[in-house]
């Protein structure tokens, strides 16, 4: 059964076969972060300093996750956003690894690991979605469909 977000995007969970087909094109590091819930090193991600207008999508399934105008410089070493493209596109999971309690965020459609969300972001939401660059692909505003 198909499920669509309020912004019209298909949120139907991928089957294990569909997910593995998409994952076949990932690099070893992309698999480590997206599928094994790893973290890329700070200040190394290719999208950290991106200032272009557009949309950040899930590297695995292409679901829109964040808009460029919601990105801000947090100084943490990872791209940070104060709001998602659509709240329905993000899944929150309690994370008790590394001796602390955090909220992991994943792609709602493919369950790919994105990063974590913290309550220390700027207004208007007060949230900081701290995202691994490697979990994202960027679609410039000049691209068709953006």
C-alpha positions in Angstrom: 0.0 0.0 0.0 1.3 3.4 -1.0 1.7 6.2 1.6 2.3 9.8 0.5 3.6 12.7 2.6 1.7 16.0 2.8 4.2 17.4 0.2 3.2 14.5 -2.2 6.2 12.3 -1.9 6.0 8.5 -1.8 6.9 7.3 1.7 6.1 3.6 1.1 8.9 1.7 2.8 11.4 0.0 0.5 11.4 -3.7 0.5 14.7 -5.4 1.5 15.3 -6.2 -2.2 14.7 -2.6 -3.3 17.0 -1.3 -0.6 19.8 -3.7 -1.5 19.5 -2.9 -5.2 19.9 0.8 -4.3 22.7 0.1 -1.9 24.7 -1.8 -4.5 25.9 1.5 -6.0 27.2 2.8 -2.6 30.8 3.1 -1.7 32.2 1.3 1.3 32.0 4.6 3.4 28.5 5.4 2.2 27.4 1.9 3.2 29.1 2.3 6.6 27.2 5.6 7.4 23.8 4.9 5.7 23.3 1.2 6.4 25.5 0.6 9.5 24.6 3.9 11.3 28.2 5.2 11.2 29.4 8.7 11.3 31.7 10.5 8.9 34.6 12.5 10.4 33.8 16.2 11.2 34.8 18.9 8.7 35.4 16.3 5.9 32.0 16.1 4.3 31.6 17.4 0.7 28.4 19.3 1.5 29.5 21.1 4.7 30.4 24.3 2.9 27.8 24.1 0.1 26.0 27.5 -0.2 24.0 26.8 -3.4 20.2 27.0 -3.4 18.4 23.7 -3.8 17.3 20.5 -2.0 19.3 17.9 -0.1 17.9 14.4 -0.8 18.6 11.0 0.7 21.7 9.6 -1.1 20.1 6.1 -1.0 16.5 6.7 -2.2 16.3 10.3 -3.3 13.6 11.4 -0.9 13.8 15.2 -0.3 15.1 15.8 3.3 16.2 19.4 3.7 16.0 22.7 1.9 19.1 24.9 1.5 17.4 27.9 3.1 17.1 25.8 6.3 20.8 25.2 6.5 23.0 27.0 8.9 26.6 27.1 10.1 26.7 25.2 13.5 30.5 25.0 13.8 30.2 21.2 14.5 31.8 20.0 11.3 28.6 18.5 9.8 25.9 20.1 7.7 23.2 21.4 10.0 19.6 22.3 9.3 16.9 23.8 11.6 14.0 22.2 9.9 13.4 19.2 7.5 11.9 19.5 4.0 8.8 17.8 5.4 8.7 16.4 9.0 7.1 13.2 7.6 10.3 12.5 5.6 12.3 12.0 8.8 12.1 9.1 11.3 13.3 9.6 14.8 14.9 6.7 16.8 16.1 6.7 20.4 19.9 6.2 20.3 21.7 5.1 23.6 25.0 4.3 22.0 28.3 6.0 23.1 27.1 6.3 26.7 24.5 9.1 26.0 20.9 9.4 25.0 20.4 11.0 21.6 17.8 11.1 18.9 19.0 9.4 15.7 17.3 10.5 12.5 16.7 8.2 9.5 15.1 8.5 6.1 11.4 7.6 6.4 11.3 5.7 3.1 14.6 3.7 3.1 15.6 3.8 6.8 19.0 5.1 5.9 21.0 6.7 8.8 21.2 10.5 8.4 22.6 11.8 11.7 21.1 13.1 14.9 18.8 16.0 16.0 19.6 18.1 19.0 17.5 20.8 20.8 20.2 23.5 20.5 19.5 25.0 17.1 18.5 28.5 16.0 15.0 30.0 15.8 12.3 29.4 14.7 12.5 25.6 15.6 15.3 25.5 18.2 16.5 22.3 16.5 19.8 21.3 15.0 19.6 18.4 12.5 23.3 17.4 12.4 23.6 15.4 9.2 26.4 13.3 7.6 27.2 14.8 4.2 27.7 11.3 2.8 24.0 10.5 3.6 22.9 13.3 1.3 22.9 14.2 -2.4 22.3 17.8 -3.4 19.9 18.8 -6.2 20.5 22.5 -7.3 17.5 24.8 -7.6 18.2 25.0 -11.3 17.6 21.3 -11.8 14.3 20.2 -13.3 11.7 19.4 -10.6 13.2 21.6 -7.8 
